Amino acid sequence: MILIYEPQGGERRTWNLKEIRFMSSEAETVERSTGLEWQEAKARVVKGSMLALRAIVWVLVKRDEPSLRYTQFDPAETEIGVDFDTEEWAVVRDEIANSPDMDDEQRAAALAQIDAEAAGAEATEPETDDIPKDSAAEASPTAA
């Protein structure tokens, strides 16, 4: 899954969760900020939780902006989001292609939409070399 942060008038930033190495202090900060256990927070991002998404993106942005407090990081809901990487889009496509709950017309429409979305994901997928592998600064929940 790819996390996206694109503040209005700012530079678009993306992180592929498969490639990111979170420090335990960062995971703990997400837990303290959200009240969710780390694995639950990651699972909730997949399910569309704005709370979990905001906290995880904040920790990632905080790597470059160590003094950024959680209460200062309040992006518009349109400024943060998620996308699938190429492999994840392939899984979604296969599930739709093999779904017994769709007729041929519905399946064709859904697959066309998936193919369009996947093409957009390939164009924006971050390069592995561009992804920070460790924390530049410890994220502090007391600085929130």
N, CA, C and O atoms as CSV, one atom per row, in Angstrom:
chain,resi,resn,atom,element,x,y,z
A,1,MET,N,N,0.839,-1.164,0.000
A,1,MET,CA,C,0.000,0.000,0.000
A,1,MET,C,C,0.885,1.228,0.000
A,1,MET,O,O,1.916,1.266,0.671
A,2,ILE,N,N,0.483,2.210,-0.743
A,2,ILE,CA,C,1.226,3.453,-0.862
A,2,ILE,C,C,0.462,4.548,-0.122
A,2,ILE,O,O,-0.726,4.762,-0.363
A,3,LEU,N,N,1.154,5.232,0.777
A,3,LEU,CA,C,0.576,6.376,1.484
A,3,LEU,C,C,0.932,7.632,0.698
A,3,LEU,O,O,2.036,7.763,0.170
A,4,ILE,N,N,-0.022,8.546,0.635
A,4,ILE,CA,C,0.153,9.766,-0.149
A,4,ILE,C,C,-0.110,10.971,0.740
A,4,ILE,O,O,-1.091,11.007,1.482
A,5,TYR,N,N,0.778,11.960,0.657
A,5,TYR,CA,C,0.572,13.245,1.323
A,5,TYR,C,C,0.876,14.321,0.300
A,5,TYR,O,O,2.004,14.435,-0.180
A,6,GLU,N,N,-0.143,15.112,-0.033
A,6,GLU,CA,C,0.017,16.173,-1.013
A,6,GLU,C,C,-0.683,17.429,-0.509
A,6,GLU,O,O,-1.846,17.676,-0.830
A,7,PRO,N,N,0.048,18.230,0.297
A,7,PRO,CA,C,-0.575,19.444,0.824
A,7,PRO,C,C,-0.849,20.446,-0.290
A,7,PRO,O,O,-0.108,20.521,-1.271
A,8,GLN,N,N,-1.910,21.205,-0.128
A,8,GLN,CA,C,-2.276,22.194,-1.138
A,8,GLN,C,C,-1.097,23.137,-1.351
A,8,GLN,O,O,-0.587,23.733,-0.402
A,9,GLY,N,N,-0.676,23.264,-2.582
A,9,GLY,CA,C,0.436,24.134,-2.918
A,9,GLY,C,C,1.793,23.555,-2.549
A,9,GLY,O,O,2.813,24.230,-2.691
A,10,GLY,N,N,1.816,22.308,-2.076
A,10,GLY,CA,C,3.068,21.689,-1.669
A,10,GLY,C,C,3.447,20.524,-2.553
A,10,GLY,O,O,2.738,20.176,-3.498
A,11,GLU,N,N,4.565,19.936,-2.231
A,11,GLU,CA,C,5.084,18.813,-3.002
A,11,GLU,C,C,4.414,17.508,-2.587
A,11,GLU,O,O,4.216,17.259,-1.398
A,12,ARG,N,N,4.070,16.685,-3.557
A,12,ARG,CA,C,3.475,15.370,-3.309
A,12,ARG,C,C,4.557,14.443,-2.779
A,12,ARG,O,O,5.657,14.370,-3.327
A,13,ARG,N,N,4.224,13.729,-1.692
A,13,ARG,CA,C,5.139,12.760,-1.104
A,13,ARG,C,C,4.420,11.417,-1.011
A,13,ARG,O,O,3.241,11.358,-0.663
A,14,THR,N,N,5.137,10.345,-1.323
A,14,THR,CA,C,4.558,9.007,-1.247
A,14,THR,C,C,5.514,8.070,-0.534
A,14,THR,O,O,6.732,8.243,-0.577
A,15,TRP,N,N,4.930,7.066,0.130
A,15,TRP,CA,C,5.703,6.043,0.828
A,15,TRP,C,C,5.044,4.702,0.570
A,15,TRP,O,O,3.832,4.564,0.735
A,16,ASN,N,N,5.823,3.717,0.170
A,16,ASN,CA,C,5.316,2.363,-0.021
A,16,ASN,C,C,5.506,1.623,1.299
A,16,ASN,O,O,6.637,1.417,1.738
A,17,LEU,N,N,4.412,1.224,1.929
A,17,LEU,CA,C,4.486,0.586,3.240
A,17,LEU,C,C,5.267,-0.720,3.225
A,17,LEU,O,O,5.790,-1.136,4.259
A,18,LYS,N,N,5.354,-1.369,2.080
A,18,LYS,CA,C,6.139,-2.601,1.989
A,18,LYS,C,C,7.635,-2.314,2.122
A,18,LYS,O,O,8.409,-3.193,2.504
A,19,GLU,N,N,8.032,-1.101,1.810
A,19,GLU,CA,C,9.451,-0.743,1.780
A,19,GLU,C,C,9.912,0.040,3.009
A,19,GLU,O,O,11.111,0.140,3.269
A,20,ILE,N,N,8.974,0.588,3.754
A,20,ILE,CA,C,9.313,1.447,4.891
A,20,ILE,C,C,9.734,0.614,6.084
A,20,ILE,O,O,9.137,-0.422,6.374
A,21,ARG,N,N,10.748,1.064,6.760
A,21,ARG,CA,C,11.181,0.446,8.014
A,21,ARG,C,C,10.831,1.421,9.134
A,21,ARG,O,O,11.484,2.452,9.299
A,22,PHE,N,N,9.798,1.086,9.899
A,22,PHE,CA,C,9.392,1.927,11.014
A,22,PHE,C,C,10.210,1.567,12.245
A,22,PHE,O,O,10.419,0.389,12.534
A,23,MET,N,N,10.660,2.558,12.952
A,23,MET,CA,C,11.351,2.337,14.216
A,23,MET,C,C,10.288,2.042,15.282
A,23,MET,O,O,9.144,2.482,15.165
A,24,SER,N,N,10.673,1.304,16.308
A,24,SER,CA,C,9.711,0.971,17.365
A,24,SER,C,C,9.176,2.234,18.022
A,24,SER,O,O,8.007,2.284,18.406
A,25,SER,N,N,10.022,3.260,18.158
A,25,SER,CA,C,9.558,4.523,18.749
A,25,SER,C,C,8.474,5.166,17.889
A,25,SER,O,O,7.560,5.799,18.416
A,26,GLU,N,N,8.571,5.009,16.571
A,26,GLU,CA,C,7.553,5.568,15.683
A,26,GLU,C,C,6.245,4.796,15.820
A,26,GLU,O,O,5.170,5.393,15.872
A,27,ALA,N,N,6.338,3.469,15.879
A,27,ALA,CA,C,5.136,2.654,16.059
A,27,ALA,C,C,4.471,2.978,17.393
A,27,ALA,O,O,3.247,3.086,17.471
A,28,GLU,N,N,5.276,3.133,18.439
A,28,GLU,CA,C,4.737,3.484,19.751
A,28,GLU,C,C,4.065,4.855,19.733
A,28,GLU,O,O,3.044,5.065,20.387
A,29,THR,N,N,4.643,5.773,18.986
A,29,THR,CA,C,4.058,7.109,18.870
A,29,THR,C,C,2.696,7.045,18.198
A,29,THR,O,O,1.761,7.726,18.619
A,30,VAL,N,N,2.579,6.237,17.161
A,30,VAL,CA,C,1.278,6.046,16.507
A,30,VAL,C,C,0.295,5.444,17.508
A,30,VAL,O,O,-0.859,5.868,17.575
A,31,GLU,N,N,0.741,4.466,18.278
A,31,GLU,CA,C,-0.135,3.842,19.274
A,31,GLU,C,C,-0.623,4.860,20.295
A,31,GLU,O,O,-1.813,4.918,20.602
A,32,ARG,N,N,0.299,5.663,20.820
A,32,ARG,CA,C,-0.095,6.664,21.832
A,32,ARG,C,C,-0.987,7.756,21.244
A,32,ARG,O,O,-1.888,8.258,21.916
A,33,SER,N,N,-0.735,8.116,20.005
A,33,SER,CA,C,-1.507,9.188,19.368
A,33,SER,C,C,-2.918,8.762,18.993
A,33,SER,O,O,-3.834,9.584,18.955
A,34,THR,N,N,-3.088,7.460,18.714
A,34,THR,CA,C,-4.378,6.983,18.216
A,34,THR,C,C,-5.145,6.121,19.212
A,34,THR,O,O,-6.363,5.981,19.105
A,35,GLY,N,N,-4.435,5.544,20.178
A,35,GLY,CA,C,-5.076,4.581,21.074
A,35,GLY,C,C,-5.236,3.218,20.429
A,35,GLY,O,O,-5.898,2.341,20.983
A,36,LEU,N,N,-4.636,3.033,19.265
A,36,LEU,CA,C,-4.697,1.767,18.531
A,36,LEU,C,C,-3.352,1.060,18.648
A,36,LEU,O,O,-2.306,1.709,18.660
A,37,GLU,N,N,-3.376,-0.268,18.735
A,37,GLU,CA,C,-2.131,-1.011,18.658
A,37,GLU,C,C,-1.578,-0.868,17.242
A,37,GLU,O,O,-2.334,-0.656,16.294
A,38,TRP,N,N,-0.255,-0.984,17.102
A,38,TRP,CA,C,0.425,-0.763,15.835
A,38,TRP,C,C,-0.177,-1.577,14.687
A,38,TRP,O,O,-0.504,-1.020,13.639
A,39,GLN,N,N,-0.326,-2.884,14.878
A,39,GLN,CA,C,-0.883,-3.722,13.811
A,39,GLN,C,C,-2.311,-3.317,13.469
A,39,GLN,O,O,-2.710,-3.356,12.305
A,40,GLU,N,N,-3.076,-2.929,14.477
A,40,GLU,CA,C,-4.446,-2.476,14.253
A,40,GLU,C,C,-4.454,-1.166,13.467
A,40,GLU,O,O,-5.285,-0.979,12.579
A,41,ALA,N,N,-3.533,-0.264,13.791
A,41,ALA,CA,C,-3.464,1.016,13.073
A,41,ALA,C,C,-3.171,0.773,11.595
A,41,ALA,O,O,-3.808,1.372,10.728
A,42,LYS,N,N,-2.205,-0.110,11.305
A,42,LYS,CA,C,-1.892,-0.407,9.896
A,42,LYS,C,C,-3.086,-1.048,9.192
A,42,LYS,O,O,-3.376,-0.732,8.038
A,43,ALA,N,N,-3.771,-1.946,9.886
A,43,ALA,CA,C,-4.950,-2.597,9.286
A,43,ALA,C,C,-6.061,-1.582,9.046
A,43,ALA,O,O,-6.777,-1.669,8.048
A,44,ARG,N,N,-6.206,-0.641,9.939
A,44,ARG,CA,C,-7.271,0.362,9.776
A,44,ARG,C,C,-6.992,1.324,8.628
A,44,ARG,O,O,-7.928,1.846,8.022
A,45,VAL,N,N,-5.736,1.564,8.325
A,45,VAL,CA,C,-5.409,2.385,7.156
A,45,VAL,C,C,-5.981,1.726,5.912
A,45,VAL,O,O,-6.572,2.397,5.065
A,46,VAL,N,N,-5.810,0.431,5.800
A,46,VAL,CA,C,-6.327,-0.325,4.656
A,46,VAL,C,C,-7.847,-0.188,4.574
A,46,VAL,O,O,-8.415,-0.135,3.483
A,47,LYS,N,N,-8.499,-0.133,5.736
A,47,LYS,CA,C,-9.964,-0.042,5.780
A,47,LYS,C,C,-10.479,1.389,5.671
A,47,LYS,O,O,-11.690,1.610,5.664
A,48,GLY,N,N,-9.573,2.363,5.586
A,48,GLY,CA,C,-9.995,3.742,5.373
A,48,GLY,C,C,-10.036,4.627,6.606
A,48,GLY,O,O,-10.666,5.685,6.572
A,49,SER,N,N,-9.390,4.234,7.687
A,49,SER,CA,C,-9.393,5.043,8.902
A,49,SER,C,C,-8.552,6.299,8.739
A,49,SER,O,O,-7.343,6.220,8.522
A,50,MET,N,N,-9.190,7.453,8.842
A,50,MET,CA,C,-8.479,8.722,8.763
A,50,MET,C,C,-7.586,8.909,9.988
A,50,MET,O,O,-6.493,9.466,9.876
A,51,LEU,N,N,-8.039,8.450,11.159
A,51,LEU,CA,C,-7.248,8.553,12.384
A,51,LEU,C,C,-5.901,7.845,12.216
A,51,LEU,O,O,-4.853,8.431,12.486
A,52,ALA,N,N,-5.930,6.607,11.776
A,52,ALA,CA,C,-4.704,5.827,11.599
A,52,ALA,C,C,-3.849,6.398,10.472
A,52,ALA,O,O,-2.629,6.493,10.613
A,53,LEU,N,N,-4.461,6.775,9.368
A,53,LEU,CA,C,-3.732,7.330,8.233
A,53,LEU,C,C,-3.007,8.611,8.630
A,53,LEU,O,O,-1.822,8.771,8.337
A,54,ARG,N,N,-3.707,9.515,9.289
A,54,ARG,CA,C,-3.101,10.779,9.706
A,54,ARG,C,C,-1.900,10.539,10.615
A,54,ARG,O,O,-0.851,11.158,10.431
A,55,ALA,N,N,-2.043,9.651,11.589
A,55,ALA,CA,C,-0.956,9.402,12.537
A,55,ALA,C,C,0.263,8.800,11.854
A,55,ALA,O,O,1.391,9.208,12.130
A,56,ILE,N,N,0.053,7.843,10.974
A,56,ILE,CA,C,1.191,7.201,10.298
A,56,ILE,C,C,1.864,8.165,9.333
A,56,ILE,O,O,3.092,8.214,9.272
A,57,VAL,N,N,1.086,8.928,8.580
A,57,VAL,CA,C,1.680,9.915,7.671
A,57,VAL,C,C,2.414,10.982,8.475
A,57,VAL,O,O,3.488,11.425,8.070
A,58,TRP,N,N,1.854,11.402,9.606
A,58,TRP,CA,C,2.520,12.392,10.460
A,58,TRP,C,C,3.904,11.897,10.886
A,58,TRP,O,O,4.882,12.642,10.819
A,59,VAL,N,N,3.982,10.645,11.322
A,59,VAL,CA,C,5.266,10.083,11.741
A,59,VAL,C,C,6.259,10.110,10.581
A,59,VAL,O,O,7.441,10.386,10.785
A,60,LEU,N,N,5.794,9.828,9.381
A,60,LEU,CA,C,6.679,9.839,8.216
A,60,LEU,C,C,7.125,11.253,7.860
A,60,LEU,O,O,8.290,11.471,7.529
A,61,VAL,N,N,6.210,12.209,7.924
A,61,VAL,CA,C,6.556,13.605,7.648
A,61,VAL,C,C,7.507,14.120,8.725
A,61,VAL,O,O,8.412,14.904,8.439
A,62,LYS,N,N,7.299,13.681,9.950
A,62,LYS,CA,C,8.117,14.102,11.089
A,62,LYS,C,C,9.588,13.711,10.919
A,62,LYS,O,O,10.464,14.327,11.526
A,63,ARG,N,N,9.859,12.708,10.111
A,63,ARG,CA,C,11.247,12.336,9.846
A,63,ARG,C,C,12.021,13.500,9.244
A,63,ARG,O,O,13.197,13.689,9.554
A,64,ASP,N,N,11.378,14.271,8.397
A,64,ASP,CA,C,12.016,15.423,7.767
A,64,ASP,C,C,11.762,16.727,8.519
A,64,ASP,O,O,12.472,17.714,8.326
A,65,GLU,N,N,10.738,16.720,9.380
A,65,GLU,CA,C,10.370,17.908,10.158
A,65,GLU,C,C,10.242,17.510,11.627
A,65,GLU,O,O,9.130,17.413,12.146
A,66,PRO,N,N,11.374,17.278,12.303
A,66,PRO,CA,C,11.348,16.720,13.660
A,66,PRO,C,C,10.531,17.506,14.683
A,66,PRO,O,O,10.046,16.922,15.652
A,67,SER,N,N,10.372,18.785,14.497
A,67,SER,CA,C,9.622,19.578,15.485
A,67,SER,C,C,8.119,19.587,15.231
A,67,SER,O,O,7.370,20.185,16.003
A,68,LEU,N,N,7.664,18.935,14.162
A,68,LEU,CA,C,6.244,18.919,13.822
A,68,LEU,C,C,5.450,18.151,14.870
A,68,LEU,O,O,5.712,16.975,15.122
A,69,ARG,N,N,4.494,18.815,15.470
A,69,ARG,CA,C,3.643,18.182,16.480
A,69,ARG,C,C,2.402,17.604,15.811
A,69,ARG,O,O,1.954,18.072,14.764
A,70,TYR,N,N,1.869,16.583,16.446
A,70,TYR,CA,C,0.674,15.925,15.916
A,70,TYR,C,C,-0.471,16.922,15.756
A,70,TYR,O,O,-1.186,16.897,14.755
A,71,THR,N,N,-0.641,17.796,16.741
A,71,THR,CA,C,-1.729,18.772,16.680
A,71,THR,C,C,-1.517,19.803,15.578
A,71,THR,O,O,-2.471,20.450,15.145
A,72,GLN,N,N,-0.278,19.964,15.120
A,72,GLN,CA,C,0.016,20.879,14.021
A,72,GLN,C,C,-0.227,20.220,12.658
A,72,GLN,O,O,-0.413,20.906,11.653
A,73,PHE,N,N,-0.224,18.905,12.638
A,73,PHE,CA,C,-0.390,18.174,11.384
A,73,PHE,C,C,-1.866,17.840,11.206
A,73,PHE,O,O,-2.349,16.818,11.694
A,74,ASP,N,N,-2.565,18.708,10.508
A,74,ASP,CA,C,-4.004,18.554,10.320
A,74,ASP,C,C,-4.340,18.773,8.841
A,74,ASP,O,O,-4.988,19.756,8.483
A,75,PRO,N,N,-3.896,17.850,7.993
A,75,PRO,CA,C,-4.147,18.021,6.565
A,75,PRO,C,C,-5.630,17.846,6.232
A,75,PRO,O,O,-6.365,17.153,6.935
A,76,ALA,N,N,-6.042,18.483,5.157
A,76,ALA,CA,C,-7.397,18.268,4.653
A,76,ALA,C,C,-7.509,16.800,4.235
A,76,ALA,O,O,-6.525,16.185,3.825
A,77,GLU,N,N,-8.704,16.256,4.342
A,77,GLU,CA,C,-8.893,14.844,4.009
A,77,GLU,C,C,-8.517,14.542,2.562
A,77,GLU,O,O,-8.222,13.394,2.229
A,78,THR,N,N,-8.524,15.541,1.711
A,78,THR,CA,C,-8.129,15.346,0.318
A,78,THR,C,C,-6.615,15.419,0.128
A,78,THR,O,O,-6.114,15.134,-0.960
A,79,GLU,N,N,-5.883,15.799,1.177
A,79,GLU,CA,C,-4.431,15.942,1.077
A,79,GLU,C,C,-3.671,14.687,1.495
A,79,GLU,O,O,-2.467,14.589,1.256
A,80,ILE,N,N,-4.359,13.719,2.119
A,80,ILE,CA,C,-3.725,12.456,2.471
A,80,ILE,C,C,-4.603,11.318,1.966
A,80,ILE,O,O,-5.828,11.431,1.914
A,81,GLY,N,N,-3.956,10.231,1.599
A,81,GLY,CA,C,-4.720,9.103,1.098
A,81,GLY,C,C,-3.846,7.889,0.892
A,81,GLY,O,O,-2.675,7.868,1.271
A,82,VAL,N,N,-4.435,6.885,0.286
A,82,VAL,CA,C,-3.731,5.637,0.018
A,82,VAL,C,C,-3.967,5.206,-1.417
A,82,VAL,O,O,-4.941,5.605,-2.055
A,83,ASP,N,N,-3.068,4.395,-1.903
A,83,ASP,CA,C,-3.205,3.785,-3.217
A,83,ASP,C,C,-2.577,2.401,-3.116
A,83,ASP,O,O,-1.861,2.111,-2.157
A,84,PHE,N,N,-2.837,1.562,-4.080
A,84,PHE,CA,C,-2.238,0.238,-4.106
A,84,PHE,C,C,-1.020,0.261,-5.012
A,84,PHE,O,O,-0.956,1.047,-5.957
A,85,ASP,N,N,-0.056,-0.599,-4.725
A,85,ASP,CA,C,1.067,-0.758,-5.640
A,85,ASP,C,C,0.656,-1.723,-6.749
A,85,ASP,O,O,-0.458,-2.247,-6.732
A,86,THR,N,N,1.520,-1.955,-7.685
A,86,THR,CA,C,1.209,-2.784,-8.851
A,86,THR,C,C,0.757,-4.186,-8.464
A,86,THR,O,O,-0.217,-4.699,-9.014
A,87,GLU,N,N,1.459,-4.807,-7.521
A,87,GLU,CA,C,1.094,-6.161,-7.089
A,87,GLU,C,C,-0.287,-6.187,-6.438
A,87,GLU,O,O,-1.070,-7.107,-6.673
A,88,GLU,N,N,-0.583,-5.186,-5.628
A,88,GLU,CA,C,-1.888,-5.135,-4.952
A,88,GLU,C,C,-3.017,-4.931,-5.952
A,88,GLU,O,O,-4.086,-5.524,-5.811
A,89,TRP,N,N,-2.786,-4.086,-6.972
A,89,TRP,CA,C,-3.808,-3.898,-8.001
A,89,TRP,C,C,-4.067,-5.207,-8.737
A,89,TRP,O,O,-5.206,-5.500,-9.102
A,90,ALA,N,N,-3.020,-5.994,-8.954
A,90,ALA,CA,C,-3.186,-7.283,-9.637
A,90,ALA,C,C,-4.071,-8.218,-8.818
A,90,ALA,O,O,-4.897,-8.937,-9.381
A,91,VAL,N,N,-3.907,-8.216,-7.507
A,91,VAL,CA,C,-4.738,-9.053,-6.635
A,91,VAL,C,C,-6.195,-8.600,-6.707
A,91,VAL,O,O,-7.100,-9.425,-6.830
A,92,VAL,N,N,-6.415,-7.297,-6.631
A,92,VAL,CA,C,-7.778,-6.763,-6.713
A,92,VAL,C,C,-8.402,-7.130,-8.060
A,92,VAL,O,O,-9.566,-7.527,-8.131
A,93,ARG,N,N,-7.618,-6.993,-9.115
A,93,ARG,CA,C,-8.123,-7.318,-10.460
A,93,ARG,C,C,-8.528,-8.787,-10.557
A,93,ARG,O,O,-9.584,-9.115,-11.097
A,94,ASP,N,N,-7.675,-9.671,-10.027
A,94,ASP,CA,C,-7.984,-11.107,-10.059
A,94,ASP,C,C,-9.250,-11.424,-9.275
A,94,ASP,O,O,-10.058,-12.249,-9.702
A,95,GLU,N,N,-9.424,-10.779,-8.142
A,95,GLU,CA,C,-10.624,-11.022,-7.334
A,95,GLU,C,C,-11.878,-10.606,-8.084
A,95,GLU,O,O,-12.894,-11.299,-8.035
A,96,ILE,N,N,-11.809,-9.472,-8.780
A,96,ILE,CA,C,-12.963,-9.019,-9.566
A,96,ILE,C,C,-13.187,-9.943,-10.759
A,96,ILE,O,O,-14.322,-10.319,-11.052
A,97,ALA,N,N,-12.121,-10.305,-11.439
A,97,ALA,CA,C,-12.237,-11.165,-12.618
A,97,ALA,C,C,-12.862,-12.523,-12.277
A,97,ALA,O,O,-13.534,-13.132,-13.110
A,98,ASN,N,N,-12.637,-12.980,-11.065
A,98,ASN,CA,C,-13.143,-14.297,-10.657
A,98,ASN,C,C,-14.362,-14.220,-9.732
A,98,ASN,O,O,-14.766,-15.228,-9.152
A,99,SER,N,N,-14.938,-13.047,-9.596
A,99,SER,CA,C,-16.076,-12.876,-8.697
A,99,SER,C,C,-17.348,-13.501,-9.287
A,99,SER,O,O,-17.753,-13.161,-10.399
A,100,PRO,N,N,-17.970,-14.408,-8.541
A,100,PRO,CA,C,-19.225,-15.002,-9.006
A,100,PRO,C,C,-20.423,-14.074,-8.775
A,100,PRO,O,O,-21.533,-14.370,-9.217
A,101,ASP,N,N,-20.199,-12.953,-8.083
A,101,ASP,CA,C,-21.282,-12.037,-7.734
A,101,ASP,C,C,-21.530,-10.958,-8.792
A,101,ASP,O,O,-22.365,-10.077,-8.588
A,102,MET,N,N,-20.820,-11.020,-9.906
A,102,MET,CA,C,-20.977,-10.009,-10.955
A,102,MET,C,C,-21.358,-10.676,-12.259
A,102,MET,O,O,-20.925,-11.788,-12.563
A,103,ASP,N,N,-22.191,-9.962,-13.035
A,103,ASP,CA,C,-22.453,-10.451,-14.382
A,103,ASP,C,C,-21.344,-9.916,-15.295
A,103,ASP,O,O,-20.502,-9.135,-14.852
A,104,ASP,N,N,-21.342,-10.329,-16.553
A,104,ASP,CA,C,-20.256,-9.963,-17.467
A,104,ASP,C,C,-20.126,-8.453,-17.663
A,104,ASP,O,O,-19.018,-7.925,-17.763
A,105,GLU,N,N,-21.265,-7.766,-17.718
A,105,GLU,CA,C,-21.241,-6.315,-17.918
A,105,GLU,C,C,-20.650,-5.603,-16.700
A,105,GLU,O,O,-19.818,-4.708,-16.850
A,106,GLN,N,N,-21.069,-5.991,-15.513
A,106,GLN,CA,C,-20.532,-5.405,-14.280
A,106,GLN,C,C,-19.036,-5.687,-14.160
A,106,GLN,O,O,-18.249,-4.805,-13.815
A,107,ARG,N,N,-18.664,-6.915,-14.448
A,107,ARG,CA,C,-17.255,-7.307,-14.360
A,107,ARG,C,C,-16.408,-6.478,-15.321
A,107,ARG,O,O,-15.346,-5.986,-14.941
A,108,ALA,N,N,-16.870,-6.319,-16.565
A,108,ALA,CA,C,-16.122,-5.548,-17.559
A,108,ALA,C,C,-15.952,-4.097,-17.118
A,108,ALA,O,O,-14.875,-3.522,-17.272
A,109,ALA,N,N,-17.007,-3.508,-16.574
A,109,ALA,CA,C,-16.928,-2.124,-16.100
A,109,ALA,C,C,-15.957,-2.002,-14.923
A,109,ALA,O,O,-15.143,-1.081,-14.873
A,110,ALA,N,N,-16.053,-2.941,-13.977
A,110,ALA,CA,C,-15.173,-2.909,-12.806
A,110,ALA,C,C,-13.714,-3.113,-13.211
A,110,ALA,O,O,-12.825,-2.441,-12.688
A,111,LEU,N,N,-13.469,-4.028,-14.131
A,111,LEU,CA,C,-12.098,-4.277,-14.583
A,111,LEU,C,C,-11.524,-3.073,-15.319
A,111,LEU,O,O,-10.343,-2.760,-15.172
A,112,ALA,N,N,-12.349,-2.398,-16.109
A,112,ALA,CA,C,-11.889,-1.191,-16.805
A,112,ALA,C,C,-11.496,-0.118,-15.796
A,112,ALA,O,O,-10.485,0.564,-15.966
A,113,GLN,N,N,-12.298,0.026,-14.748
A,113,GLN,CA,C,-11.994,1.013,-13.714
A,113,GLN,C,C,-10.702,0.635,-12.973
A,113,GLN,O,O,-9.857,1.492,-12.715
A,114,ILE,N,N,-10.559,-0.637,-12.638
A,114,ILE,CA,C,-9.358,-1.121,-11.957
A,114,ILE,C,C,-8.123,-0.891,-12.825
A,114,ILE,O,O,-7.087,-0.450,-12.327
A,115,ASP,N,N,-8.227,-1.183,-14.104
A,115,ASP,CA,C,-7.090,-0.989,-15.002
A,115,ASP,C,C,-6.688,0.486,-15.071
A,115,ASP,O,O,-5.499,0.805,-15.115
A,116,ALA,N,N,-7.670,1.379,-15.080
A,116,ALA,CA,C,-7.376,2.810,-15.097
A,116,ALA,C,C,-6.702,3.241,-13.795
A,116,ALA,O,O,-5.732,3.999,-13.815
A,117,GLU,N,N,-7.217,2.759,-12.669
A,117,GLU,CA,C,-6.626,3.082,-11.366
A,117,GLU,C,C,-5.207,2.525,-11.277
A,117,GLU,O,O,-4.298,3.213,-10.812
A,118,ALA,N,N,-5.016,1.298,-11.713
A,118,ALA,CA,C,-3.698,0.662,-11.647
A,118,ALA,C,C,-2.687,1.399,-12.512
A,118,ALA,O,O,-1.523,1.523,-12.131
A,119,ALA,N,N,-3.112,1.887,-13.664
A,119,ALA,CA,C,-2.216,2.651,-14.530
A,119,ALA,C,C,-1.768,3.927,-13.836
A,119,ALA,O,O,-0.614,4.336,-13.964
A,120,GLY,N,N,-2.674,4.553,-13.107
A,120,GLY,CA,C,-2.321,5.747,-12.343
A,120,GLY,C,C,-1.365,5.425,-11.213
A,120,GLY,O,O,-0.470,6.218,-10.920
A,121,ALA,N,N,-1.532,4.281,-10.575
A,121,ALA,CA,C,-0.654,3.869,-9.472
A,121,ALA,C,C,0.754,3.615,-9.983
A,121,ALA,O,O,1.725,3.985,-9.322
A,122,GLU,N,N,0.882,2.996,-11.136
A,122,GLU,CA,C,2.209,2.730,-11.697
A,122,GLU,C,C,2.940,4.027,-11.976
A,122,GLU,O,O,4.158,4.103,-11.816
A,123,ALA,N,N,2.205,5.047,-12.392
A,123,ALA,CA,C,2.827,6.322,-12.710
A,123,ALA,C,C,3.319,7.055,-11.469
A,123,ALA,O,O,4.219,7.890,-11.556
A,124,THR,N,N,2.722,6.742,-10.298
A,124,THR,CA,C,3.080,7.472,-9.082
A,124,THR,C,C,3.785,6.614,-8.044
A,124,THR,O,O,4.087,7.101,-6.954
A,125,GLU,N,N,4.054,5.360,-8.348
A,125,GLU,CA,C,4.691,4.468,-7.380
A,125,GLU,C,C,6.098,4.968,-7.072
A,125,GLU,O,O,6.877,5.219,-7.992
A,126,PRO,N,N,6.439,5.117,-5.773
A,126,PRO,CA,C,7.755,5.649,-5.418
A,126,PRO,C,C,8.866,4.656,-5.744
A,126,PRO,O,O,8.675,3.441,-5.692
A,127,GLU,N,N,10.015,5.200,-6.079
A,127,GLU,CA,C,11.189,4.369,-6.309
A,127,GLU,C,C,11.728,3.924,-4.959
A,127,GLU,O,O,11.701,4.694,-3.998
A,128,THR,N,N,12.208,2.715,-4.875
A,128,THR,CA,C,12.729,2.179,-3.623
A,128,THR,C,C,13.841,3.050,-3.070
A,128,THR,O,O,13.918,3.232,-1.855
A,129,ASP,N,N,14.705,3.597,-3.914
A,129,ASP,CA,C,15.824,4.417,-3.451
A,129,ASP,C,C,15.363,5.713,-2.806
A,129,ASP,O,O,16.112,6.307,-2.031
A,130,ASP,N,N,14.140,6.171,-3.107
A,130,ASP,CA,C,13.633,7.419,-2.569
A,130,ASP,C,C,12.989,7.265,-1.205
A,130,ASP,O,O,12.576,8.257,-0.604
A,131,ILE,N,N,12.893,6.038,-0.703
A,131,ILE,CA,C,12.168,5.779,0.532
A,131,ILE,C,C,13.126,5.750,1.701
A,131,ILE,O,O,14.086,4.980,1.697
A,132,PRO,N,N,12.873,6.603,2.734
A,132,PRO,CA,C,13.750,6.568,3.898
A,132,PRO,C,C,13.616,5.239,4.622
A,132,PRO,O,O,12.504,4.758,4.840
A,133,LYS,N,N,14.736,4.645,4.993
A,133,LYS,CA,C,14.728,3.337,5.628
A,133,LYS,C,C,14.742,3.421,7.145
A,133,LYS,O,O,14.447,2.433,7.816
A,134,ASP,N,N,15.074,4.564,7.691
A,134,ASP,CA,C,15.054,4.682,9.139
A,134,ASP,C,C,14.654,6.095,9.533
A,134,ASP,O,O,14.592,6.995,8.695
A,135,SER,N,N,14.387,6.274,10.801
A,135,SER,CA,C,13.876,7.538,11.306
A,135,SER,C,C,14.974,8.577,11.390
A,135,SER,O,O,16.064,8.295,11.886
A,136,ALA,N,N,14.694,9.767,10.912
A,136,ALA,CA,C,15.625,10.861,11.058
A,136,ALA,C,C,15.533,11.463,12.447
A,136,ALA,O,O,16.487,12.062,12.943
A,137,ALA,N,N,14.381,11.298,13.064
A,137,ALA,CA,C,14.186,11.828,14.410
A,137,ALA,C,C,13.135,10.997,15.119
A,137,ALA,O,O,12.191,10.508,14.497
A,138,GLU,N,N,13.298,10.842,16.388
A,138,GLU,CA,C,12.318,10.082,17.158
A,138,GLU,C,C,11.055,10.898,17.275
A,138,GLU,O,O,11.107,12.070,17.648
A,139,ALA,N,N,9.931,10.306,16.965
A,139,ALA,CA,C,8.635,10.983,17.060
A,139,ALA,C,C,8.192,10.948,18.507
A,139,ALA,O,O,8.116,9.875,19.104
A,140,SER,N,N,7.900,12.100,19.078
A,140,SER,CA,C,7.558,12.168,20.481
A,140,SER,C,C,6.084,12.480,20.682
A,140,SER,O,O,5.609,13.523,20.234
A,141,PRO,N,N,5.358,11.600,21.345
A,141,PRO,CA,C,3.950,11.870,21.579
A,141,PRO,C,C,3.738,12.982,22.593
A,141,PRO,O,O,2.666,13.586,22.631
A,142,THR,N,N,4.730,13.258,23.405
A,142,THR,CA,C,4.592,14.324,24.390
A,142,THR,C,C,4.744,15.690,23.750
A,142,THR,O,O,4.414,16.704,24.365
A,143,ALA,N,N,5.242,15.727,22.521
A,143,ALA,CA,C,5.383,16.995,21.812
A,143,ALA,C,C,4.125,17.316,21.019
A,143,ALA,O,O,4.109,18.290,20.266
A,144,ALA,N,N,3.089,16.533,21.168
A,144,ALA,CA,C,1.853,16.713,20.399
A,144,ALA,C,C,1.090,17.930,20.798
A,144,ALA,O,O,0.031,18.207,20.235
